[in-house]
């Protein structure tokens, strides 16, 4: 009886387990782009470094059309990496303390996500 109950309790764990996902962090460098284009069929999620945000919330950058088409053809979801525009630690804190700047950056990335079909964005703002 105990073994049957234990098997019943553990069965959902085995059913829900998934294979690890491979995330390709792609830079803007041509070698990185070529690597993705050559190996897109082995990538589960693409996280390109296309966007940056400055301390005032201005987002700059854009999607690479060739990369987006390859990702679409291989059914690879895209979740771009957003980095700070090289501003100093006090500017990062200023950005986080500035509600309108944060809202502007978030709105810009939501628009980019809708326009390009991103599954989200990965923010890496170093302090």
N, C-alpha and C positions, 0 to 999 in steps of 0.2 A: 504494500500500500504506500509506504513512504517513498520508494523508488518511483512508483507511478506518479505520485504527486510532484516529486522533484523533476521528473522528465517533463511533465506538463508545464511546470513553472519555467523551466529553462528553454523549452521549445521556441517561444517567441524571440528569445535572444539570438538563436541561430538563424531564424527566419529573417530577422531585421538586419543582421550583419551584412555589410557591403564591402566590396573591394576598396582598397585605398584609392584615392583620386590623385591624379597627377596634375599639378598646377604649373604652367609655364609662365614664368616671370620674364616678360620681353621688354628690352630697352628699345630706344629709337635707333640704335646702331644697326647698320645694314647687315652685319653678321648675325645679330640676334633675330632680325626679321627673316633672313634667309633660313635660319635654323628652324623657326616656327613653320615657315612655308613648306620645308622639306619633311617635317615630322608632325604635321597637324593631326594625322590619323592616330597618333599616340598620346595626344593631349586631351585631358578631360575638361580643364578650365584654363582659359587664357587670361592672364593679368598683365596687360601692357602698361608701360610707364609713359602714357601719352599726355597726362594732365598735371598741371601744377596750380597751386593757389597762393596768392600773395596775402600779406597781412590785412589788406582792405577787403578781402573776399573775392577778388577778381580771379576767375579761373581762365587759364590759357591752355591751349592744346587742341588737338583734334584727332579723330580716328584715321587710321591708314586704310584707304579703301581696298587695297589688295589683300591686306591681312583680314579685314572684315569679310570679304568675299570668300576667302579660303576657310575662315572659321565657320561661315554659314554652310559651305559645301560639306564640311566634315562634322557638322552639328556640334561645334565646340562653343559652349557659352563663353561670353566675354565679360570680365569684371575688371575694369581698368584700375590701376594703381594711381592714387592722387598723392602728390608730394608737395611739401612747401617749396616755394620759389627761392630757396636759398637764404631766407631771411633769418635774422638772429633770434636767439632764445626769447628775449623780451618781446620781439615782434610776434612770436608764436603765442605767447601768453596774451598779448594784446588782441590777437585774432580770436582766441577762445573767449575772451572777455567782451567781445564786440558782437552782440546779438545780430545786428543788421548785416555785418560782414559774413557771419556764419550762415545766415539765411540766404544771402546772395549766392554764396558758394554752393550751398545745398541745392538751391533752385537751379543753378546753372548745370549741376551734375544730374539732376533729375531730368532736365531737358535733354541733355546729351544721352542719358540712358534711354529715354523714350525714343529719341531720334535714331539711335543706333541699336536698340534692342539689347542693351546690357542687362545682366542679371543683378547688378548692383555695382558698388565701387568700394575699393579698399583704400582707406585714408592712412597715410603714413606721414604724420607731421612731427618731425623730430624737434625735441626741446633741448 
